[in-house]
Amino acid sequence: MALERSEVEKIAHLARLGLNEGDIPQTTETLNSILGLIDQMQAVDTQGIEPLAHPLEATQRLRADVVNESNQRDVYQAIAPAVESGLYLVPKVIE
């Protein structure tokens, strides 16, 4: 699918892009090359190929799930205006 000058001008208008008259031929050529690349990619046969979450099949290094801070809930809630059963009480904002 190749774009023509009038279509590029319309796209630029819809996207609120201010293209100079001299930039329109270059923009048309660039957009046509992008569309050509998309056509090439869509023509590739991908039957039987599993999708990848990451192209290198890398695994993330995970740290050990260890508690490294002491429980300070009582200290933090001591300065709260309203607390009940370990929960902060806040005014109702949705009726």
Residue, then its C-alpha position, 0 to 999 in steps of 0.5 A: m500500500a503506497l501513500e500519495r501526497s494528498e493522503v500524507e497531507k490529510i494525515a498531517h492535518l488530522a494529526r495537527l502536524g505542520l509540514n512544510e511543502g518541502d517536507i511532504p515528499q520526504t515524509t511520503e517516502t518515509l511513510n511508504s518505506i515504513l508501510g513496506l516494512i510492515d507488509q514484509m513483516q506480515a508476509v512472514d510465515t509464523q505458523g508453529i512459532e511460540p510467542l516469546a515474552h523476551p527475545l533472549e529468553a532471559t530469566q530475572r534474578l530474584r532476591a530471597d524473600v526474607v523479612n529485613e525490617s521489623n514491624q513498626r505498625d504500632v509506632y506509625q499508627a500512634i500518630a494517626p488521628a483514628v485507628e481501629s483494629g490495626l487499620y487507619l480510619v479515614p473520612k468517607v469520600i464517596e457517597 
